[in-house]
Amino acid sequence: MRIFGFLLAAAFLASCGANGAPLRPNANVGVSVGNGGVNTNASVGATNGTVSVGVGF
């Protein structure tokens, strides 16, 4: 009985986000030229419409 309860709880937790918005990846690459020379930048991340996470280089 204890195992059945654990499996039921695990299935419930796994299905919580099943109908949520999928994560959309995004990326950006840039090059700029100025008095200091040539600079490059890049960023990668993901968003689901409400929350965005990203890392810039």
Biopython code that builds the backbone (N, CA, C, O; Angstrom):
import numpy as np
from Bio.PDB.StructureBuilder import StructureBuilder

atoms = [
    (1, "MET", "N", (0.815, -1.187, 0.000)),
    (1, "MET", "CA", (0.000, 0.000, 0.000)),
    (1, "MET", "C", (0.865, 1.260, 0.000)),
    (1, "MET", "O", (0.535, 2.243, -0.663)),
    (2, "ARG", "N", (1.953, 1.229, 0.732)),
    (2, "ARG", "CA", (2.851, 2.380, 0.810)),
    (2, "ARG", "C", (3.476, 2.646, -0.557)),
    (2, "ARG", "O", (3.618, 3.802, -0.956)),
    (3, "ILE", "N", (3.851, 1.587, -1.281)),
    (3, "ILE", "CA", (4.447, 1.741, -2.605)),
    (3, "ILE", "C", (3.426, 2.333, -3.582)),
    (3, "ILE", "O", (3.762, 3.185, -4.405)),
    (4, "PHE", "N", (2.177, 1.869, -3.479)),
    (4, "PHE", "CA", (1.132, 2.404, -4.348)),
    (4, "PHE", "C", (0.943, 3.905, -4.115)),
    (4, "PHE", "O", (0.793, 4.663, -5.074)),
    (5, "GLY", "N", (0.948, 4.330, -2.877)),
    (5, "GLY", "CA", (0.815, 5.751, -2.555)),
    (5, "GLY", "C", (1.983, 6.560, -3.092)),
    (5, "GLY", "O", (1.792, 7.662, -3.606)),
    (6, "PHE", "N", (3.189, 6.023, -2.977)),
    (6, "PHE", "CA", (4.368, 6.703, -3.499)),
    (6, "PHE", "C", (4.279, 6.838, -5.015)),
    (6, "PHE", "O", (4.568, 7.905, -5.556)),
    (7, "LEU", "N", (3.882, 5.770, -5.708)),
    (7, "LEU", "CA", (3.760, 5.822, -7.170)),
    (7, "LEU", "C", (2.675, 6.803, -7.599)),
    (7, "LEU", "O", (2.838, 7.514, -8.590)),
    (8, "LEU", "N", (1.575, 6.845, -6.862)),
    (8, "LEU", "CA", (0.509, 7.781, -7.171)),
    (8, "LEU", "C", (0.975, 9.226, -6.982)),
    (8, "LEU", "O", (0.672, 10.081, -7.814)),
    (9, "ALA", "N", (1.699, 9.509, -5.913)),
    (9, "ALA", "CA", (2.223, 10.856, -5.667)),
    (9, "ALA", "C", (3.237, 11.251, -6.731)),
    (9, "ALA", "O", (3.233, 12.391, -7.197)),
    (10, "ALA", "N", (4.105, 10.323, -7.120)),
    (10, "ALA", "CA", (5.100, 10.614, -8.156)),
    (10, "ALA", "C", (4.427, 10.892, -9.500)),
    (10, "ALA", "O", (4.856, 11.786, -10.230)),
    (11, "ALA", "N", (3.392, 10.147, -9.832)),
    (11, "ALA", "CA", (2.665, 10.377, -11.090)),
    (11, "ALA", "C", (1.968, 11.729, -11.062)),
    (11, "ALA", "O", (1.947, 12.436, -12.069)),
    (12, "PHE", "N", (1.395, 12.097, -9.913)),
    (12, "PHE", "CA", (0.726, 13.391, -9.792)),
    (12, "PHE", "C", (1.716, 14.532, -9.975)),
    (12, "PHE", "O", (1.437, 15.488, -10.698)),
    (13, "LEU", "N", (2.873, 14.438, -9.322)),
    (13, "LEU", "CA", (3.871, 15.504, -9.437)),
    (13, "LEU", "C", (4.442, 15.590, -10.852)),
    (13, "LEU", "O", (4.747, 16.685, -11.326)),
    (14, "ALA", "N", (4.588, 14.470, -11.521)),
    (14, "ALA", "CA", (5.119, 14.475, -12.882)),
    (14, "ALA", "C", (4.139, 15.091, -13.867)),
    (14, "ALA", "O", (4.556, 15.636, -14.889)),
    (15, "SER", "N", (2.854, 15.015, -13.581)),
    (15, "SER", "CA", (1.855, 15.526, -14.510)),
    (15, "SER", "C", (1.482, 16.980, -14.245)),
    (15, "SER", "O", (0.687, 17.540, -15.000)),
    (16, "CYS", "N", (2.009, 17.604, -13.223)),
    (16, "CYS", "CA", (1.611, 18.974, -12.884)),
    (16, "CYS", "C", (1.865, 19.954, -14.026)),
    (16, "CYS", "O", (1.014, 20.801, -14.299)),
    (17, "GLY", "N", (2.992, 19.866, -14.688)),
    (17, "GLY", "CA", (3.313, 20.807, -15.754)),
    (17, "GLY", "C", (3.050, 20.270, -17.137)),
    (17, "GLY", "O", (3.552, 20.831, -18.111)),
    (18, "ALA", "N", (2.289, 19.213, -17.262)),
    (18, "ALA", "CA", (2.102, 18.576, -18.562)),
    (18, "ALA", "C", (1.379, 19.469, -19.553)),
    (18, "ALA", "O", (1.645, 19.375, -20.751)),
    (19, "ASN", "N", (0.482, 20.325, -19.109)),
    (19, "ASN", "CA", (-0.263, 21.184, -20.023)),
    (19, "ASN", "C", (0.243, 22.618, -20.015)),
    (19, "ASN", "O", (-0.402, 23.497, -20.587)),
    (20, "GLY", "N", (1.359, 22.872, -19.394)),
    (20, "GLY", "CA", (1.905, 24.220, -19.340)),
    (20, "GLY", "C", (2.534, 24.628, -20.659)),
    (20, "GLY", "O", (2.693, 23.816, -21.571)),
    (21, "ALA", "N", (2.883, 25.887, -20.741)),
    (21, "ALA", "CA", (3.525, 26.396, -21.951)),
    (21, "ALA", "C", (4.933, 25.800, -22.089)),
    (21, "ALA", "O", (5.660, 25.697, -21.101)),
    (22, "PRO", "N", (5.311, 25.413, -23.293)),
    (22, "PRO", "CA", (6.641, 24.843, -23.477)),
    (22, "PRO", "C", (7.721, 25.923, -23.410)),
    (22, "PRO", "O", (7.454, 27.097, -23.668)),
    (23, "LEU", "N", (8.913, 25.523, -23.067)),
    (23, "LEU", "CA", (10.034, 26.450, -23.058)),
    (23, "LEU", "C", (10.496, 26.690, -24.487)),
    (23, "LEU", "O", (10.731, 25.742, -25.237)),
    (24, "ARG", "N", (10.625, 27.961, -24.863)),
    (24, "ARG", "CA", (11.131, 28.314, -26.179)),
    (24, "ARG", "C", (12.565, 28.802, -26.029)),
    (24, "ARG", "O", (12.820, 29.747, -25.282)),
    (25, "PRO", "N", (13.498, 28.175, -26.723)),
    (25, "PRO", "CA", (14.888, 28.636, -26.641)),
    (25, "PRO", "C", (15.071, 29.909, -27.469)),
    (25, "PRO", "O", (14.365, 30.135, -28.451)),
    (26, "ASN", "N", (16.021, 30.725, -27.058)),
    (26, "ASN", "CA", (16.380, 31.893, -27.855)),
    (26, "ASN", "C", (17.888, 32.100, -27.788)),
    (26, "ASN", "O", (18.541, 31.707, -26.822)),
    (27, "ALA", "N", (18.422, 32.719, -28.824)),
    (27, "ALA", "CA", (19.858, 32.965, -28.906)),
    (27, "ALA", "C", (20.082, 34.289, -29.619)),
    (27, "ALA", "O", (19.273, 34.702, -30.450)),
    (28, "ASN", "N", (21.181, 34.949, -29.290)),
    (28, "ASN", "CA", (21.528, 36.215, -29.905)),
    (28, "ASN", "C", (23.041, 36.290, -30.025)),
    (28, "ASN", "O", (23.767, 35.957, -29.088)),
    (29, "VAL", "N", (23.513, 36.738, -31.201)),
    (29, "VAL", "CA", (24.942, 36.917, -31.433)),
    (29, "VAL", "C", (25.125, 38.297, -32.041)),
    (29, "VAL", "O", (24.369, 38.695, -32.927)),
    (30, "GLY", "N", (26.130, 39.028, -31.564)),
    (30, "GLY", "CA", (26.349, 40.369, -32.080)),
    (30, "GLY", "C", (27.817, 40.709, -32.214)),
    (30, "GLY", "O", (28.667, 40.180, -31.498)),
    (31, "VAL", "N", (28.100, 41.621, -33.163)),
    (31, "VAL", "CA", (29.445, 42.145, -33.375)),
    (31, "VAL", "C", (29.315, 43.653, -33.499)),
    (31, "VAL", "O", (28.478, 44.152, -34.250)),
    (32, "SER", "N", (30.141, 44.373, -32.763)),
    (32, "SER", "CA", (30.128, 45.832, -32.860)),
    (32, "SER", "C", (31.545, 46.347, -33.053)),
    (32, "SER", "O", (32.505, 45.782, -32.528)),
    (33, "VAL", "N", (31.659, 47.434, -33.819)),
    (33, "VAL", "CA", (32.956, 48.051, -34.100)),
    (33, "VAL", "C", (32.906, 49.475, -33.586)),
    (33, "VAL", "O", (31.981, 50.227, -33.892)),
    (34, "GLY", "N", (33.910, 49.841, -32.802)),
    (34, "GLY", "CA", (33.975, 51.190, -32.247)),
    (34, "GLY", "C", (35.412, 51.638, -32.095)),
    (34, "GLY", "O", (36.329, 51.020, -32.636)),
    (35, "ASN", "N", (35.607, 52.730, -31.345)),
    (35, "ASN", "CA", (36.953, 53.255, -31.117)),
    (35, "ASN", "C", (37.828, 52.267, -30.354)),
    (35, "ASN", "O", (39.049, 52.283, -30.506)),
    (36, "GLY", "N", (37.235, 51.426, -29.554)),
    (36, "GLY", "CA", (37.979, 50.448, -28.765)),
    (36, "GLY", "C", (38.281, 49.165, -29.523)),
    (36, "GLY", "O", (38.910, 48.262, -28.971)),
    (37, "GLY", "N", (37.851, 49.066, -30.765)),
    (37, "GLY", "CA", (38.098, 47.856, -31.552)),
    (37, "GLY", "C", (36.809, 47.105, -31.825)),
    (37, "GLY", "O", (35.716, 47.669, -31.770)),
    (38, "VAL", "N", (36.955, 45.834, -32.118)),
    (38, "VAL", "CA", (35.824, 44.972, -32.441)),
    (38, "VAL", "C", (35.405, 44.214, -31.182)),
    (38, "VAL", "O", (36.235, 43.602, -30.511)),
    (39, "ASN", "N", (34.134, 44.260, -30.876)),
    (39, "ASN", "CA", (33.597, 43.556, -29.713)),
    (39, "ASN", "C", (32.550, 42.552, -30.170)),
    (39, "ASN", "O", (31.767, 42.831, -31.078)),
    (40, "THR", "N", (32.539, 41.397, -29.545)),
    (40, "THR", "CA", (31.521, 40.387, -29.846)),
    (40, "THR", "C", (30.741, 40.079, -28.579)),
    (40, "THR", "O", (31.262, 40.201, -27.470)),
    (41, "ASN", "N", (29.509, 39.684, -28.751)),
    (41, "ASN", "CA", (28.708, 39.250, -27.610)),
    (41, "ASN", "C", (27.749, 38.164, -28.076)),
    (41, "ASN", "O", (27.411, 38.074, -29.256)),
    (42, "ALA", "N", (27.326, 37.354, -27.140)),
    (42, "ALA", "CA", (26.380, 36.275, -27.427)),
    (42, "ALA", "C", (25.563, 36.005, -26.175)),
    (42, "ALA", "O", (26.025, 36.210, -25.052)),
    (43, "SER", "N", (24.344, 35.544, -26.391)),
    (43, "SER", "CA", (23.495, 35.162, -25.260)),
    (43, "SER", "C", (22.610, 33.992, -25.671)),
    (43, "SER", "O", (22.228, 33.862, -26.834)),
    (44, "VAL", "N", (22.297, 33.159, -24.715)),
    (44, "VAL", "CA", (21.382, 32.037, -24.911)),
    (44, "VAL", "C", (20.430, 32.013, -23.732)),
    (44, "VAL", "O", (20.776, 32.442, -22.631)),
    (45, "GLY", "N", (19.241, 31.511, -23.969)),
    (45, "GLY", "CA", (18.272, 31.452, -22.889)),
    (45, "GLY", "C", (17.028, 30.689, -23.291)),
    (45, "GLY", "O", (16.975, 30.057, -24.346)),
    (46, "ALA", "N", (16.038, 30.761, -22.434)),
    (46, "ALA", "CA", (14.762, 30.092, -22.676)),
    (46, "ALA", "C", (13.674, 30.901, -21.994)),
    (46, "ALA", "O", (13.914, 31.554, -20.978)),
    (47, "THR", "N", (12.473, 30.852, -22.562)),
    (47, "THR", "CA", (11.334, 31.545, -21.983)),
    (47, "THR", "C", (10.069, 30.706, -22.163)),
    (47, "THR", "O", (9.936, 29.951, -23.126)),
    (48, "ASN", "N", (9.164, 30.856, -21.230)),
    (48, "ASN", "CA", (7.862, 30.208, -21.382)),
    (48, "ASN", "C", (6.754, 31.248, -21.470)),
    (48, "ASN", "O", (5.580, 30.902, -21.345)),
    (49, "GLY", "N", (7.096, 32.498, -21.679)),
    (49, "GLY", "CA", (6.137, 33.578, -21.775)),
    (49, "GLY", "C", (6.036, 34.389, -20.499)),
    (49, "GLY", "O", (5.851, 35.605, -20.559)),
    (50, "THR", "N", (6.153, 33.752, -19.351)),
    (50, "THR", "CA", (6.075, 34.426, -18.077)),
    (50, "THR", "C", (7.459, 34.599, -17.456)),
    (50, "THR", "O", (7.778, 35.656, -16.911)),
    (51, "VAL", "N", (8.259, 33.569, -17.542)),
    (51, "VAL", "CA", (9.585, 33.562, -16.917)),
    (51, "VAL", "C", (10.629, 33.379, -18.006)),
    (51, "VAL", "O", (10.476, 32.536, -18.890)),
    (52, "SER", "N", (11.691, 34.173, -17.938)),
    (52, "SER", "CA", (12.797, 34.047, -18.880)),
    (52, "SER", "C", (14.095, 33.841, -18.103)),
    (52, "SER", "O", (14.310, 34.458, -17.059)),
    (53, "VAL", "N", (14.934, 32.988, -18.609)),
    (53, "VAL", "CA", (16.257, 32.759, -18.052)),
    (53, "VAL", "C", (17.259, 32.838, -19.181)),
    (53, "VAL", "O", (16.988, 32.371, -20.288)),
    (54, "GLY", "N", (18.419, 33.426, -18.916)),
    (54, "GLY", "CA", (19.414, 33.539, -19.971)),
    (54, "GLY", "C", (20.806, 33.754, -19.410)),
    (54, "GLY", "O", (20.988, 34.093, -18.240)),
    (55, "VAL", "N", (21.782, 33.547, -20.280)),
    (55, "VAL", "CA", (23.187, 33.740, -19.933)),
    (55, "VAL", "C", (23.812, 34.501, -21.082)),
    (55, "VAL", "O", (23.618, 34.150, -22.246)),
    (56, "GLY", "N", (24.562, 35.544, -20.761)),
    (56, "GLY", "CA", (25.273, 36.318, -21.777)),
    (56, "GLY", "C", (26.765, 36.082, -21.683)),
    (56, "GLY", "O", (27.317, 35.900, -20.598)),
    (57, "PHE", "N", (27.406, 36.090, -22.837)),
    (57, "PHE", "CA", (28.856, 35.899, -22.887)),
    (57, "PHE", "C", (29.514, 37.146, -23.433)),
    (57, "PHE", "O", (30.737, 37.195, -23.558)),
]
sb = StructureBuilder()
sb.init_structure("model")
sb.init_model(0)
sb.init_chain("A")
sb.init_seg("    ")
for serial, (resi, resn, name, xyz) in enumerate(atoms, 1):
    if name == "N":
        sb.init_residue(resn, " ", resi, " ")
    sb.init_atom(name, np.array(xyz, "f"), 0.0, 1.0, " ", f" {name:<3s}", serial, name[0])
structure = sb.get_structure()
